[in-house]
Amino acid sequence: MTRFLFVISLLLCTSAASAQQQPGHDACARDVSRFCRAVMNNGDGAVLACLKQNRTRLSKGCDKVLTDHGQ
């Protein structure tokens, strides 16, 4: 789960305050648990790649977080 939090923080602007990062985490937490659980321990890049591979299945909120951050 720690790696997931790091991935989401990478997606968000690094200059954003922690309070602003929480919505991105909340938006993708369920999607990561649902689609990417098997790769959560394989590094941040693996989780991000998994989210991208499952793009059509992601929640609207998580898809928006990825899109808003150039992913």
C-alpha positions in Angstrom: 0.0 0.0 0.0 3.0 2.3 0.7 4.1 1.9 -2.9 0.6 2.8 -4.1 0.6 6.0 -2.1 3.9 6.9 -3.7 2.6 6.2 -7.2 -0.4 8.4 -6.7 1.8 11.2 -5.2 4.0 10.9 -8.4 0.9 11.4 -10.5 0.1 14.6 -8.6 2.1 17.8 -8.8 5.0 17.5 -6.4 4.5 21.0 -5.2 0.9 20.3 -4.2 0.1 20.2 -0.5 -0.7 16.9 1.1 -4.3 17.8 1.5 -4.6 18.3 -2.3 -3.0 14.9 -2.9 -5.6 12.9 -0.9 -8.3 13.2 -3.6 -6.0 11.4 -6.1 -5.3 8.7 -3.7 -9.0 8.2 -2.9 -9.9 8.2 -6.5 -7.6 5.4 -7.5 -7.3 3.3 -4.3 -10.2 1.0 -5.2 -9.0 0.6 -8.7 -5.5 -0.4 -7.6 -6.9 -2.9 -5.2 -9.3 -4.3 -7.8 -7.0 -4.4 -10.9 -3.4 -4.1 -9.7 -3.1 -5.9 -6.4 -0.8 -8.5 -8.0 1.8 -5.9 -8.9 1.6 -3.6 -5.9 4.9 -5.0 -4.6 6.6 -4.7 -8.0 7.3 -1.0 -7.8 5.6 2.2 -8.7 6.1 1.9 -12.4 4.4 -1.5 -12.3 1.3 -0.1 -10.6 1.1 2.8 -13.0 1.5 0.5 -16.0 -1.2 -1.7 -14.6 -3.6 1.3 -14.2 -2.8 2.3 -17.8 -3.4 -1.3 -19.0 -6.8 -1.3 -17.3 -7.7 2.2 -18.4 -11.1 1.3 -19.9 -12.1 -0.4 -16.6 -11.0 2.4 -14.2 -13.5 4.5 -12.3 -14.1 7.9 -13.8 -12.4 9.6 -10.9 -9.2 7.6 -11.3 -9.2 8.0 -15.0 -9.5 11.7 -14.5 -6.5 11.8 -12.1 -4.4 10.0 -14.6 -5.5 12.2 -17.5 -5.1 15.4 -15.4 -1.5 14.4 -14.8 -0.5 13.5 -18.3 -0.9 9.7 -18.0 
